[in-house]
Amino acid sequence: MFVKNLSAKERILLVVCIVLAAMALTYNLVIEPLIVSWAALDEKIDAKSSLLKKNVRLLGMAKMLESEHLKYEGFIETGENEERELRKTLAEIENLSKKSNCRIVNVKPFASKTIGNYKEISFEVTAEGSIDELSRFLYEIEASGAYLRVKRFTLMSKHASEGLRGTFLIARIIAV
């Protein structure tokens, strides 16, 4: 109706505007969502392919990893009871402190952390002694057969004597 009243140039302009509007709607409602979903799928494919490459590499290293696991399996005892493991670990730490002639002042246990099929039990041990005694204690912990590890330590001088006070964060891995 109103199109019949328009001149030829106005009709051409109206058709061009309608075509541009249709193209904009098509782009915004169809094409752009497809592009975004394809990009998301590409990211997922890249993540899965990198995971697959990693798994293939680990599969190739399976025998080496198994032999490495068997090498440390003797150190990690199957823990039936976490409390029993805590007592054994504390007894081991006490024996190591006696062996190195340093005196344990305080022991503070931390909550155990689960790491895969294993648990890590940790203690903060404060000990006093000379630099030789504390370094011997540190060495004895690291060299113990109970697979104890010192994760962090600090040494401070005691106020009224020549000795030192050391705070050690000692951890042990046990099987669940």
DRENTI-240056 format. One record per atom (N, C-alpha, C): residue in three letters; x, z, y; residue number from 1; atom name. Coordinates in Angstrom, 2 decimals. Layout:
<rs>
- ALA, X, Z, Y, NUM, CA
...
</rs>
This chain:
<rs>
- MET, 0.81, 0.00, -1.17, 1, N
- MET, 0.00, 0.00, 0.00, 1, CA
- MET, 0.87, 0.00, 1.26, 1, C
- PHE, 1.61, 1.11, 1.44, 2, N
- PHE, 2.40, 1.15, 2.67, 2, CA
- PHE, 3.61, 0.23, 2.55, 2, C
- VAL, 4.00, -0.17, 1.30, 3, N
- VAL, 5.13, -1.06, 1.09, 3, CA
- VAL, 4.80, -2.45, 1.63, 3, C
- LYS, 3.52, -2.83, 1.55, 4, N
- LYS, 3.12, -4.15, 2.06, 4, CA
- LYS, 3.28, -4.23, 3.57, 4, C
- ASN, 3.20, -3.08, 4.24, 5, N
- ASN, 3.32, -3.06, 5.69, 5, CA
- ASN, 4.78, -3.09, 6.16, 5, C
- LEU, 5.75, -2.94, 5.21, 6, N
- LEU, 7.17, -2.90, 5.58, 6, CA
- LEU, 7.74, -4.31, 5.67, 6, C
- SER, 8.74, -4.43, 6.50, 7, N
- SER, 9.42, -5.73, 6.61, 7, CA
- SER, 10.35, -5.90, 5.42, 7, C
- ALA, 10.96, -7.06, 5.31, 8, N
- ALA, 11.84, -7.37, 4.17, 8, CA
- ALA, 13.07, -6.47, 4.17, 8, C
- LYS, 13.65, -6.24, 5.36, 9, N
- LYS, 14.83, -5.37, 5.45, 9, CA
- LYS, 14.47, -3.94, 5.07, 9, C
- GLU, 13.32, -3.47, 5.48, 10, N
- GLU, 12.89, -2.10, 5.16, 10, CA
- GLU, 12.63, -1.95, 3.67, 10, C
- ARG, 12.08, -3.00, 3.03, 11, N
- ARG, 11.85, -2.96, 1.59, 11, CA
- ARG, 13.17, -2.87, 0.82, 11, C
- ILE, 14.13, -3.67, 1.27, 12, N
- ILE, 15.46, -3.64, 0.63, 12, CA
- ILE, 16.09, -2.26, 0.79, 12, C
- LEU, 15.98, -1.69, 1.98, 13, N
- LEU, 16.51, -0.36, 2.25, 13, CA
- LEU, 15.80, 0.69, 1.41, 13, C
- LEU, 14.49, 0.58, 1.23, 14, N
- LEU, 13.72, 1.51, 0.41, 14, CA
- LEU, 14.16, 1.43, -1.06, 14, C
- VAL, 14.37, 0.21, -1.56, 15, N
- VAL, 14.81, 0.03, -2.94, 15, CA
- VAL, 16.21, 0.63, -3.13, 15, C
- VAL, 17.10, 0.40, -2.15, 16, N
- VAL, 18.46, 0.95, -2.24, 16, CA
- VAL, 18.40, 2.48, -2.25, 16, C
- CYS, 17.57, 3.08, -1.41, 17, N
- CYS, 17.44, 4.55, -1.38, 17, CA
- CYS, 16.90, 5.08, -2.69, 17, C
- ILE, 15.90, 4.41, -3.26, 18, N
- ILE, 15.33, 4.85, -4.54, 18, CA
- ILE, 16.38, 4.74, -5.66, 18, C
- VAL, 17.14, 3.65, -5.66, 19, N
- VAL, 18.18, 3.47, -6.68, 19, CA
- VAL, 19.25, 4.55, -6.53, 19, C
- LEU, 19.67, 4.83, -5.28, 20, N
- LEU, 20.68, 5.88, -5.06, 20, CA
- LEU, 20.16, 7.25, -5.49, 20, C
- ALA, 18.91, 7.56, -5.17, 21, N
- ALA, 18.33, 8.84, -5.57, 21, CA
- ALA, 18.25, 8.94, -7.09, 21, C
- ALA, 17.86, 7.86, -7.76, 22, N
- ALA, 17.79, 7.85, -9.22, 22, CA
- ALA, 19.17, 8.02, -9.84, 22, C
- MET, 20.18, 7.38, -9.24, 23, N
- MET, 21.55, 7.53, -9.75, 23, CA
- MET, 22.06, 8.95, -9.55, 23, C
- ALA, 21.77, 9.57, -8.40, 24, N
- ALA, 22.21, 10.94, -8.15, 24, CA
- ALA, 21.54, 11.91, -9.12, 24, C
- LEU, 20.24, 11.74, -9.35, 25, N
- LEU, 19.55, 12.60, -10.30, 25, CA
- LEU, 20.09, 12.40, -11.72, 25, C
- THR, 20.34, 11.17, -12.09, 26, N
- THR, 20.88, 10.89, -13.42, 26, CA
- THR, 22.25, 11.54, -13.59, 26, C
- TYR, 23.09, 11.42, -12.56, 27, N
- TYR, 24.42, 12.02, -12.62, 27, CA
- TYR, 24.33, 13.54, -12.74, 27, C
- ASN, 23.53, 14.17, -11.87, 28, N
- ASN, 23.45, 15.63, -11.83, 28, CA
- ASN, 22.73, 16.23, -13.04, 28, C
- LEU, 21.75, 15.53, -13.56, 29, N
- LEU, 20.95, 16.10, -14.65, 29, CA
- LEU, 21.40, 15.66, -16.04, 29, C
- VAL, 22.13, 14.55, -16.14, 30, N
- VAL, 22.50, 14.05, -17.47, 30, CA
- VAL, 24.02, 13.96, -17.63, 30, C
- ILE, 24.66, 13.23, -16.76, 31, N
- ILE, 26.07, 12.90, -16.96, 31, CA
- ILE, 26.97, 14.12, -16.77, 31, C
- GLU, 26.79, 14.88, -15.67, 32, N
- GLU, 27.66, 16.03, -15.42, 32, CA
- GLU, 27.55, 17.09, -16.51, 32, C
- PRO, 26.34, 17.48, -16.98, 33, N
- PRO, 26.29, 18.43, -18.10, 33, CA
- PRO, 26.98, 17.92, -19.36, 33, C
- LEU, 26.91, 16.61, -19.62, 34, N
- LEU, 27.62, 16.05, -20.76, 34, CA
- LEU, 29.13, 16.19, -20.60, 34, C
- ILE, 29.62, 15.93, -19.40, 35, N
- ILE, 31.06, 16.05, -19.14, 35, CA
- ILE, 31.51, 17.50, -19.33, 35, C
- VAL, 30.72, 18.45, -18.82, 36, N
- VAL, 31.08, 19.87, -18.96, 36, CA
- VAL, 31.08, 20.28, -20.44, 36, C
- SER, 30.08, 19.85, -21.18, 37, N
- SER, 30.02, 20.23, -22.61, 37, CA
- SER, 31.16, 19.57, -23.38, 37, C
- TRP, 31.53, 18.33, -23.04, 38, N
- TRP, 32.66, 17.69, -23.70, 38, CA
- TRP, 33.96, 18.42, -23.40, 38, C
- ALA, 34.11, 18.87, -22.16, 39, N
- ALA, 35.32, 19.62, -21.80, 39, CA
- ALA, 35.38, 20.94, -22.59, 39, C
- ALA, 34.24, 21.62, -22.72, 40, N
- ALA, 34.20, 22.86, -23.49, 40, CA
- ALA, 34.52, 22.59, -24.95, 40, C
- LEU, 33.99, 21.51, -25.49, 41, N
- LEU, 34.30, 21.14, -26.87, 41, CA
- LEU, 35.77, 20.79, -27.04, 41, C
- ASP, 36.35, 20.12, -26.06, 42, N
- ASP, 37.79, 19.82, -26.11, 42, CA
- ASP, 38.61, 21.10, -26.14, 42, C
- GLU, 38.23, 22.09, -25.33, 43, N
- GLU, 38.95, 23.36, -25.33, 43, CA
- GLU, 38.83, 24.06, -26.67, 43, C
- LYS, 37.63, 24.04, -27.26, 44, N
- LYS, 37.44, 24.65, -28.58, 44, CA
- LYS, 38.28, 23.93, -29.63, 44, C
- ILE, 38.31, 22.61, -29.55, 45, N
- ILE, 39.10, 21.83, -30.51, 45, CA
- ILE, 40.58, 22.16, -30.37, 45, C
- ASP, 41.07, 22.26, -29.11, 46, N
- ASP, 42.47, 22.61, -28.88, 46, CA
- ASP, 42.79, 24.00, -29.43, 46, C
- ALA, 41.88, 24.97, -29.20, 47, N
- ALA, 42.10, 26.32, -29.70, 47, CA
- ALA, 42.12, 26.35, -31.22, 47, C
- LYS, 41.19, 25.65, -31.84, 48, N
- LYS, 41.13, 25.61, -33.31, 48, CA
- LYS, 42.35, 24.89, -33.88, 48, C
- SER, 42.79, 23.82, -33.23, 49, N
- SER, 43.95, 23.10, -33.76, 49, CA
- SER, 45.22, 23.94, -33.62, 49, C
- SER, 45.37, 24.69, -32.52, 50, N
- SER, 46.55, 25.55, -32.40, 50, CA
- SER, 46.49, 26.69, -33.42, 50, C
- LEU, 45.30, 27.22, -33.69, 51, N
- LEU, 45.15, 28.25, -34.72, 51, CA
- LEU, 45.47, 27.67, -36.09, 51, C
- LEU, 45.04, 26.45, -36.34, 52, N
- LEU, 45.33, 25.79, -37.60, 52, CA
- LEU, 46.84, 25.56, -37.75, 52, C
- LYS, 47.50, 25.11, -36.69, 53, N
- LYS, 48.95, 24.91, -36.75, 53, CA
- LYS, 49.67, 26.22, -37.04, 53, C
- LYS, 49.22, 27.30, -36.39, 54, N
- LYS, 49.82, 28.62, -36.62, 54, CA
- LYS, 49.62, 29.04, -38.07, 54, C
- ASN, 48.41, 28.85, -38.59, 55, N
- ASN, 48.13, 29.24, -39.97, 55, CA
- ASN, 48.93, 28.41, -40.97, 55, C
- VAL, 49.10, 27.12, -40.69, 56, N
- VAL, 49.90, 26.27, -41.56, 56, CA
- VAL, 51.35, 26.74, -41.54, 56, C
- ARG, 51.86, 27.10, -40.36, 57, N
- ARG, 53.22, 27.60, -40.25, 57, CA
- ARG, 53.38, 28.92, -41.02, 57, C
- LEU, 52.39, 29.82, -40.88, 58, N
- LEU, 52.44, 31.08, -41.62, 58, CA
- LEU, 52.33, 30.85, -43.13, 58, C
- LEU, 51.52, 29.89, -43.52, 59, N
- LEU, 51.39, 29.58, -44.93, 59, CA
- LEU, 52.72, 29.07, -45.49, 59, C
- GLY, 53.44, 28.32, -44.69, 60, N
- GLY, 54.75, 27.87, -45.10, 60, CA
- GLY, 55.75, 29.00, -45.21, 60, C
- MET, 55.52, 30.06, -44.46, 61, N
- MET, 56.40, 31.22, -44.47, 61, CA
- MET, 55.88, 32.32, -45.40, 61, C
- ALA, 54.89, 32.05, -46.22, 62, N
- ALA, 54.22, 33.07, -47.02, 62, CA
- ALA, 55.20, 33.79, -47.94, 62, C
- LYS, 56.07, 33.05, -48.62, 63, N
- LYS, 57.00, 33.70, -49.54, 63, CA
- LYS, 57.98, 34.59, -48.80, 63, C
- MET, 58.46, 34.12, -47.65, 64, N
- MET, 59.38, 34.94, -46.87, 64, CA
- MET, 58.69, 36.20, -46.36, 64, C
- LEU, 57.45, 36.06, -45.89, 65, N
- LEU, 56.70, 37.22, -45.41, 65, CA
- LEU, 56.40, 38.20, -46.53, 65, C
- GLU, 56.09, 37.67, -47.70, 66, N
- GLU, 55.82, 38.53, -48.86, 66, CA
- GLU, 57.07, 39.32, -49.25, 66, C
- SER, 58.21, 38.65, -49.26, 67, N
- SER, 59.45, 39.37, -49.60, 67, CA
- SER, 59.79, 40.40, -48.53, 67, C
- GLU, 59.52, 40.08, -47.27, 68, N
- GLU, 59.75, 41.04, -46.18, 68, CA
- GLU, 58.82, 42.24, -46.33, 68, C
- HIS, 57.57, 41.97, -46.71, 69, N
- HIS, 56.61, 43.06, -46.92, 69, CA
- HIS, 57.05, 43.95, -48.07, 69, C
- LEU, 57.52, 43.34, -49.15, 70, N
- LEU, 57.97, 44.12, -50.30, 70, CA
- LEU, 59.19, 44.97, -49.95, 70, C
- LYS, 60.01, 44.48, -49.03, 71, N
- LYS, 61.19, 45.23, -48.63, 71, CA
- LYS, 60.80, 46.54, -47.94, 71, C
- TYR, 59.72, 46.53, -47.16, 72, N
- TYR, 59.30, 47.73, -46.44, 72, CA
- TYR, 58.21, 48.51, -47.15, 72, C
- GLU, 57.72, 48.00, -48.25, 73, N
- GLU, 56.62, 48.66, -48.95, 73, CA
- GLU, 57.03, 50.04, -49.45, 73, C
- GLY, 58.27, 50.21, -49.80, 74, N
- GLY, 58.74, 51.52, -50.27, 74, CA
- GLY, 58.71, 52.59, -49.20, 74, C
- PHE, 58.85, 52.17, -47.94, 75, N
- PHE, 58.84, 53.13, -46.85, 75, CA
- PHE, 57.43, 53.61, -46.52, 75, C
- ILE, 56.46, 52.77, -46.76, 76, N
- ILE, 55.08, 53.09, -46.37, 76, CA
- ILE, 54.34, 53.57, -47.61, 76, C
- GLU, 53.97, 54.83, -47.57, 77, N
- GLU, 53.25, 55.39, -48.70, 77, CA
- GLU, 51.76, 55.25, -48.48, 77, C
- THR, 51.03, 55.07, -49.57, 78, N
- THR, 49.59, 54.98, -49.46, 78, CA
- THR, 49.06, 56.36, -49.11, 78, C
- GLY, 48.37, 56.45, -47.99, 79, N
- GLY, 47.89, 57.74, -47.51, 79, CA
- GLY, 46.52, 58.07, -48.04, 79, C
- GLU, 46.45, 59.02, -48.97, 80, N
- GLU, 45.15, 59.46, -49.45, 80, CA
- GLU, 44.50, 60.36, -48.41, 80, C
- ASN, 45.32, 61.15, -47.76, 81, N
- ASN, 44.78, 62.11, -46.83, 81, CA
- ASN, 45.68, 62.14, -45.60, 81, C
- GLU, 45.10, 61.85, -44.47, 82, N
- GLU, 45.89, 61.78, -43.24, 82, CA
- GLU, 46.50, 63.13, -42.89, 82, C
- GLU, 45.78, 64.20, -43.17, 83, N
- GLU, 46.29, 65.54, -42.87, 83, CA
- GLU, 47.54, 65.84, -43.70, 83, C
- ARG, 47.53, 65.41, -44.96, 84, N
- ARG, 48.70, 65.60, -45.83, 84, CA
- ARG, 49.89, 64.82, -45.28, 84, C
- GLU, 49.63, 63.61, -44.80, 85, N
- GLU, 50.69, 62.78, -44.22, 85, CA
- GLU, 51.23, 63.43, -42.94, 85, C
- LEU, 50.34, 64.02, -42.14, 86, N
- LEU, 50.79, 64.72, -40.93, 86, CA
- LEU, 51.72, 65.88, -41.30, 86, C
- ARG, 51.34, 66.65, -42.31, 87, N
- ARG, 52.18, 67.79, -42.73, 87, CA
- ARG, 53.53, 67.31, -43.24, 87, C
- LYS, 53.52, 66.23, -44.04, 88, N
- LYS, 54.79, 65.71, -44.56, 88, CA
- LYS, 55.69, 65.23, -43.42, 88, C
- THR, 55.09, 64.58, -42.46, 89, N
- THR, 55.87, 64.06, -41.33, 89, CA
- THR, 56.44, 65.20, -40.50, 89, C
- LEU, 55.62, 66.20, -40.24, 90, N
- LEU, 56.11, 67.35, -39.47, 90, CA
- LEU, 57.22, 68.07, -40.22, 90, C
- ALA, 57.08, 68.21, -41.53, 91, N
- ALA, 58.14, 68.85, -42.33, 91, CA
- ALA, 59.42, 68.04, -42.26, 91, C
- GLU, 59.30, 66.72, -42.30, 92, N
- GLU, 60.47, 65.85, -42.21, 92, CA
- GLU, 61.15, 66.00, -40.85, 92, C
- ILE, 60.35, 66.05, -39.79, 93, N
- ILE, 60.92, 66.22, -38.44, 93, CA
- ILE, 61.63, 67.56, -38.33, 93, C
- GLU, 61.03, 68.60, -38.89, 94, N
- GLU, 61.64, 69.92, -38.85, 94, CA
- GLU, 62.96, 69.93, -39.62, 94, C
- ASN, 62.98, 69.31, -40.80, 95, N
- ASN, 64.22, 69.24, -41.58, 95, CA
- ASN, 65.31, 68.48, -40.82, 95, C
- LEU, 64.92, 67.41, -40.15, 96, N
- LEU, 65.90, 66.63, -39.38, 96, CA
- LEU, 66.44, 67.42, -38.20, 96, C
- SER, 65.59, 68.24, -37.57, 97, N
- SER, 66.07, 69.06, -36.45, 97, CA
- SER, 67.03, 70.13, -36.94, 97, C
- LYS, 66.76, 70.72, -38.10, 98, N
- LYS, 67.68, 71.72, -38.67, 98, CA
- LYS, 68.99, 71.06, -39.04, 98, C
- LYS, 68.91, 69.85, -39.58, 99, N
- LYS, 70.12, 69.13, -39.98, 99, CA
- LYS, 71.00, 68.80, -38.78, 99, C
- SER, 70.39, 68.57, -37.64, 100, N
- SER, 71.15, 68.22, -36.45, 100, CA
- SER, 71.40, 69.41, -35.53, 100, C
- ASN, 70.99, 70.60, -35.94, 101, N
- ASN, 71.23, 71.86, -35.21, 101, CA
- ASN, 70.57, 71.92, -33.84, 101, C
- CYS, 69.46, 71.23, -33.65, 102, N
- CYS, 68.73, 71.37, -32.40, 102, CA
- CYS, 67.44, 72.14, -32.68, 102, C
- ARG, 66.93, 72.79, -31.65, 103, N
- ARG, 65.78, 73.68, -31.81, 103, CA
- ARG, 64.53, 72.99, -31.26, 103, C
- ILE, 63.48, 72.94, -32.11, 104, N
- ILE, 62.21, 72.35, -31.67, 104, CA
- ILE, 61.45, 73.41, -30.89, 104, C
- VAL, 61.05, 73.04, -29.67, 105, N
- VAL, 60.33, 73.96, -28.79, 105, CA
- VAL, 58.83, 73.74, -28.90, 105, C
- ASN, 58.41, 72.48, -28.96, 106, N
- ASN, 56.99, 72.18, -28.94, 106, CA
- ASN, 56.74, 70.88, -29.71, 106, C
- VAL, 55.61, 70.84, -30.42, 107, N
- VAL, 55.18, 69.62, -31.10, 107, CA
- VAL, 53.73, 69.39, -30.73, 107, C
- LYS, 53.46, 68.18, -30.24, 108, N
- LYS, 52.09, 67.84, -29.83, 108, CA
- LYS, 51.67, 66.58, -30.58, 108, C
- PRO, 50.74, 66.71, -31.54, 109, N
- PRO, 50.29, 65.52, -32.27, 109, CA
- PRO, 49.30, 64.71, -31.43, 109, C
- PHE, 49.31, 63.41, -31.64, 110, N
- PHE, 48.37, 62.51, -30.99, 110, CA
- PHE, 47.39, 61.98, -32.02, 110, C
- ALA, 46.26, 61.48, -31.57, 111, N
- ALA, 45.29, 60.87, -32.48, 111, CA
- ALA, 45.90, 59.63, -33.11, 111, C
- SER, 45.61, 59.42, -34.38, 112, N
- SER, 46.17, 58.26, -35.07, 112, CA
- SER, 45.48, 56.98, -34.59, 112, C
- LYS, 46.26, 55.90, -34.63, 113, N
- LYS, 45.74, 54.58, -34.25, 113, CA
- LYS, 45.74, 53.70, -35.48, 113, C
- THR, 44.65, 52.97, -35.68, 114, N
- THR, 44.57, 52.05, -36.80, 114, CA
- THR, 45.09, 50.69, -36.35, 114, C
- ILE, 46.04, 50.16, -37.14, 115, N
- ILE, 46.65, 48.87, -36.85, 115, CA
- ILE, 46.52, 48.04, -38.13, 115, C
- GLY, 45.46, 47.25, -38.21, 116, N
- GLY, 45.23, 46.43, -39.40, 116, CA
- GLY, 44.97, 47.32, -40.61, 116, C
- ASN, 45.81, 47.18, -41.63, 117, N
- ASN, 45.67, 47.98, -42.85, 117, CA
- ASN, 46.48, 49.26, -42.80, 117, C
- TYR, 47.02, 49.58, -41.64, 118, N
- TYR, 47.90, 50.73, -41.51, 118, CA
- TYR, 47.40, 51.65, -40.41, 118, C
- LYS, 47.90, 52.88, -40.44, 119, N
- LYS, 47.65, 53.83, -39.36, 119, CA
- LYS, 48.98, 54.28, -38.81, 119, C
- GLU, 48.99, 54.50, -37.52, 120, N
- GLU, 50.19, 55.02, -36.88, 120, CA
- GLU, 49.90, 56.43, -36.43, 120, C
- ILE, 50.69, 57.38, -36.94, 121, N
- ILE, 50.55, 58.76, -36.48, 121, CA
- ILE, 51.72, 59.05, -35.56, 121, C
- SER, 51.44, 59.76, -34.47, 122, N
- SER, 52.47, 60.00, -33.44, 122, CA
- SER, 52.52, 61.46, -33.07, 122, C
- PHE, 53.71, 61.89, -32.69, 123, N
- PHE, 53.95, 63.26, -32.24, 123, CA
- PHE, 54.84, 63.21, -31.02, 123, C
- GLU, 54.58, 64.12, -30.10, 124, N
- GLU, 55.51, 64.32, -29.00, 124, CA
- GLU, 56.26, 65.60, -29.31, 124, C
- VAL, 57.54, 65.48, -29.57, 125, N
- VAL, 58.37, 66.60, -29.97, 125, CA
- VAL, 59.32, 66.93, -28.83, 125, C
- THR, 59.32, 68.21, -28.44, 126, N
- THR, 60.26, 68.68, -27.43, 126, CA
- THR, 61.30, 69.53, -28.14, 126, C
- ALA, 62.57, 69.18, -27.96, 127, N
- ALA, 63.67, 69.88, -28.64, 127, CA
- ALA, 64.74, 70.22, -27.62, 127, C
- GLU, 65.50, 71.28, -27.93, 128, N
- GLU, 66.58, 71.72, -27.05, 128, CA
- GLU, 67.88, 71.72, -27.83, 128, C
- GLY, 68.96, 71.46, -27.13, 129, N
- GLY, 70.28, 71.48, -27.73, 129, CA
- GLY, 71.27, 70.79, -26.83, 129, C
- SER, 72.47, 70.63, -27.34, 130, N
- SER, 73.50, 69.93, -26.58, 130, CA
- SER, 73.26, 68.43, -26.71, 130, C
- ILE, 74.02, 67.66, -25.94, 131, N
- ILE, 73.87, 66.21, -26.01, 131, CA
- ILE, 74.23, 65.70, -27.39, 131, C
- ASP, 75.22, 66.31, -28.02, 132, N
- ASP, 75.61, 65.90, -29.37, 132, CA
- ASP, 74.49, 66.20, -30.38, 132, C
- GLU, 73.89, 67.37, -30.27, 133, N
- GLU, 72.82, 67.75, -31.19, 133, CA
- GLU, 71.59, 66.86, -31.02, 133, C
- LEU, 71.23, 66.60, -29.77, 134, N
- LEU, 70.06, 65.76, -29.53, 134, CA
- LEU, 70.29, 64.31, -29.94, 134, C
- SER, 71.49, 63.81, -29.70, 135, N
- SER, 71.77, 62.44, -30.13, 135, CA
- SER, 71.84, 62.36, -31.65, 135, C
- ARG, 72.34, 63.41, -32.30, 136, N
- ARG, 72.34, 63.46, -33.77, 136, CA
- ARG, 70.89, 63.49, -34.30, 136, C
- PHE, 70.03, 64.27, -33.62, 137, N
- PHE, 68.61, 64.35, -33.99, 137, CA
- PHE, 67.96, 62.98, -33.85, 137, C
- LEU, 68.26, 62.29, -32.78, 138, N
- LEU, 67.73, 60.94, -32.56, 138, CA
- LEU, 68.21, 59.99, -33.66, 138, C
- TYR, 69.47, 60.09, -34.00, 139, N
- TYR, 70.02, 59.25, -35.07, 139, CA
- TYR, 69.37, 59.57, -36.42, 139, C
- GLU, 69.21, 60.85, -36.73, 140, N
- GLU, 68.63, 61.26, -38.00, 140, CA
- GLU, 67.18, 60.77, -38.13, 140, C
- ILE, 66.44, 60.79, -37.03, 141, N
- ILE, 65.06, 60.29, -37.06, 141, CA
- ILE, 65.05, 58.81, -37.38, 141, C
- GLU, 65.87, 58.05, -36.69, 142, N
- GLU, 65.88, 56.60, -36.89, 142, CA
- GLU, 66.40, 56.22, -38.28, 142, C
- ALA, 67.30, 57.04, -38.85, 143, N
- ALA, 67.89, 56.73, -40.15, 143, CA
- ALA, 67.14, 57.37, -41.31, 143, C
- SER, 66.08, 58.09, -41.04, 144, N
- SER, 65.38, 58.80, -42.11, 144, CA
- SER, 64.68, 57.82, -43.05, 144, C
- GLY, 64.49, 58.26, -44.29, 145, N
- GLY, 63.81, 57.44, -45.29, 145, CA
- GLY, 62.30, 57.50, -45.16, 145, C
- ALA, 61.79, 58.30, -44.24, 146, N
- ALA, 60.33, 58.45, -44.07, 146, CA
- ALA, 59.77, 57.42, -43.10, 146, C
- TYR, 60.58, 56.47, -42.68, 147, N
- TYR, 60.17, 55.41, -41.76, 147, CA
- TYR, 59.63, 55.99, -40.45, 147, C
- LEU, 60.36, 56.93, -39.90, 148, N
- LEU, 60.05, 57.49, -38.58, 148, CA
- LEU, 60.73, 56.63, -37.53, 148, C
- ARG, 60.06, 56.46, -36.40, 149, N
- ARG, 60.64, 55.69, -35.30, 149, CA
- ARG, 60.42, 56.44, -34.00, 149, C
- VAL, 61.44, 56.44, -33.17, 150, N
- VAL, 61.32, 57.03, -31.82, 150, CA
- VAL, 60.88, 55.91, -30.90, 150, C
- LYS, 59.68, 56.05, -30.36, 151, N
- LYS, 59.15, 55.01, -29.48, 151, CA
- LYS, 59.60, 55.22, -28.04, 151, C
- ARG, 59.82, 56.48, -27.66, 152, N
- ARG, 60.23, 56.79, -26.29, 152, CA
- ARG, 60.89, 58.16, -26.30, 152, C
- PHE, 61.89, 58.35, -25.44, 153, N
- PHE, 62.46, 59.68, -25.30, 153, CA
- PHE, 62.98, 59.87, -23.89, 153, C
- THR, 62.98, 61.12, -23.47, 154, N
- THR, 63.55, 61.50, -22.17, 154, CA
- THR, 64.42, 62.72, -22.38, 154, C
- LEU, 65.50, 62.80, -21.63, 155, N
- LEU, 66.40, 63.95, -21.67, 155, CA
- LEU, 66.45, 64.57, -20.29, 155, C
- MET, 66.36, 65.90, -20.26, 156, N
- MET, 66.43, 66.64, -19.00, 156, CA
- MET, 67.35, 67.83, -19.19, 156, C
- SER, 67.98, 68.27, -18.11, 157, N
- SER, 68.81, 69.45, -18.22, 157, CA
- SER, 67.94, 70.70, -18.10, 157, C
- LYS, 68.29, 71.72, -18.88, 158, N
- LYS, 67.57, 72.99, -18.78, 158, CA
- LYS, 68.05, 73.70, -17.53, 158, C
- HIS, 67.20, 74.54, -16.97, 159, N
- HIS, 67.50, 75.14, -15.67, 159, CA
- HIS, 68.63, 76.16, -15.72, 159, C
- ALA, 68.65, 77.05, -16.67, 160, N
- ALA, 69.58, 78.17, -16.61, 160, CA
- ALA, 70.70, 78.06, -17.64, 160, C
- SER, 70.96, 76.91, -18.20, 161, N
- SER, 72.03, 76.83, -19.19, 161, CA
- SER, 72.65, 75.44, -19.19, 161, C
- GLU, 73.60, 75.26, -20.06, 162, N
- GLU, 74.29, 73.98, -20.15, 162, CA
- GLU, 73.57, 73.00, -21.06, 162, C
- GLY, 72.58, 73.43, -21.79, 163, N
- GLY, 71.91, 72.58, -22.76, 163, CA
- GLY, 70.97, 71.58, -22.13, 163, C
- LEU, 70.42, 70.74, -22.98, 164, N
- LEU, 69.47, 69.72, -22.56, 164, CA
- LEU, 68.15, 69.94, -23.28, 164, C
- ARG, 67.11, 69.42, -22.69, 165, N
- ARG, 65.80, 69.43, -23.31, 165, CA
- ARG, 65.38, 67.96, -23.45, 165, C
- GLY, 65.04, 67.59, -24.66, 166, N
- GLY, 64.63, 66.22, -24.93, 166, CA
- GLY, 63.18, 66.17, -25.38, 166, C
- THR, 62.47, 65.17, -24.88, 167, N
- THR, 61.10, 64.92, -25.32, 167, CA
- THR, 61.08, 63.57, -26.02, 167, C
- PHE, 60.65, 63.59, -27.28, 168, N
- PHE, 60.68, 62.40, -28.12, 168, CA
- PHE, 59.26, 62.05, -28.55, 168, C
- LEU, 58.89, 60.78, -28.43, 169, N
- LEU, 57.63, 60.30, -28.98, 169, CA
- LEU, 57.98, 59.65, -30.31, 169, C
- ILE, 57.61, 60.33, -31.39, 170, N
- ILE, 57.98, 59.91, -32.74, 170, CA
- ILE, 56.73, 59.38, -33.44, 170, C
- ALA, 56.84, 58.22, -34.07, 171, N
- ALA, 55.70, 57.60, -34.75, 171, CA
- ALA, 56.08, 57.27, -36.18, 171, C
- ARG, 55.05, 57.26, -37.03, 172, N
- ARG, 55.21, 56.89, -38.43, 172, CA
- ARG, 54.02, 56.03, -38.83, 172, C
- ILE, 54.29, 54.99, -39.61, 173, N
- ILE, 53.25, 54.10, -40.10, 173, CA
- ILE, 52.89, 54.53, -41.52, 173, C
- ILE, 51.59, 54.68, -41.77, 174, N
- ILE, 51.12, 54.99, -43.13, 174, CA
- ILE, 50.06, 53.98, -43.53, 174, C
- ALA, 49.95, 53.71, -44.80, 175, N
- ALA, 48.93, 52.78, -45.29, 175, CA
- ALA, 47.58, 53.50, -45.35, 175, C
- VAL, 46.54, 52.75, -45.11, 176, N
- VAL, 45.19, 53.33, -45.13, 176, CA
- VAL, 44.64, 53.26, -46.54, 176, C
</rs>
